Amino acid sequence: MNWKRMLAYISGSVDQELLLRNEYLVTENRILKNQIKGRLQLTDAERISLAEMGQCLGRRALEEVAQMVRPETIIWDTRSVIRR
């Protein structure tokens, strides 16, 4: 097997595992969110962490995966993180 095929096979396997892990975490987060009553109170550090990661993901991906807060909230927090 040449190196290009081997590299494609390995990266495909890694990509598939990462997708499965992400799907599992999204499902787990949905279940946990459904068990929480009321609003979730985040610390400033937690909001900043979500905002920084949300900025890297982008709005479209956030709309698919964000479970604890609305994408608009994360994007708004990103703007305040940038200003600091």
C-alpha positions in Angstrom: 0.0 0.0 0.0 1.5 3.4 -1.0 1.8 6.1 1.6 -1.0 8.3 0.1 -3.5 5.5 0.5 -2.3 4.7 4.0 -2.6 8.4 5.0 -6.1 8.7 3.5 -7.2 5.5 5.4 -5.7 6.7 8.7 -7.2 10.2 8.4 -10.5 8.8 7.4 -10.6 6.6 10.4 -9.6 9.4 12.8 -12.3 11.7 11.2 -14.9 9.0 11.6 -14.0 8.5 15.3 -14.1 12.2 16.0 -17.5 12.5 14.3 -18.9 9.7 16.5 -17.4 11.3 19.6 -19.0 14.6 18.8 -22.4 13.0 18.1 -22.2 11.2 21.4 -21.4 14.4 23.3 -24.1 16.3 21.6 -26.6 13.6 22.5 -25.3 13.4 26.1 -25.6 17.2 26.4 -29.2 17.2 25.1 -30.1 14.6 27.7 -28.5 16.5 30.5 -30.0 19.8 29.4 -33.5 18.2 29.5 -32.9 17.3 33.2 -31.9 20.8 34.2 -34.8 23.0 35.5 -34.6 26.7 35.0 -31.8 28.8 33.6 -28.2 27.7 33.7 -26.0 30.2 35.5 -22.5 30.4 33.9 -19.5 32.1 35.4 -17.6 34.7 33.5 -14.8 32.2 32.9 -17.3 29.6 31.5 -18.9 32.2 29.2 -15.5 33.4 27.9 -14.5 29.8 27.3 -17.7 29.1 25.3 -17.3 32.4 23.5 -13.7 31.7 22.4 -14.6 28.2 21.2 -17.8 29.5 19.5 -15.8 32.0 17.6 -13.6 29.3 16.2 -16.6 27.1 15.3 -18.6 29.8 13.6 -22.3 30.6 13.7 -23.5 27.7 11.5 -21.8 25.0 13.5 -22.9 26.7 16.8 -26.5 26.5 15.6 -26.1 22.7 15.2 -24.3 22.0 18.5 -25.0 24.7 21.1 -27.3 23.2 23.8 -26.7 25.3 26.9 -27.0 28.8 25.4 -28.2 30.3 22.2 -25.7 31.0 19.5 -26.5 34.7 19.6 -25.5 34.8 23.3 -22.2 33.1 22.5 -21.5 35.5 19.6 -22.4 38.5 21.8 -20.0 37.2 24.5 -17.3 36.8 21.8 -17.5 40.5 21.0 -17.1 41.4 24.6 -14.1 39.0 24.9 -12.4 40.7 22.0 -12.9 44.2 23.5 -11.2 43.2 26.7 
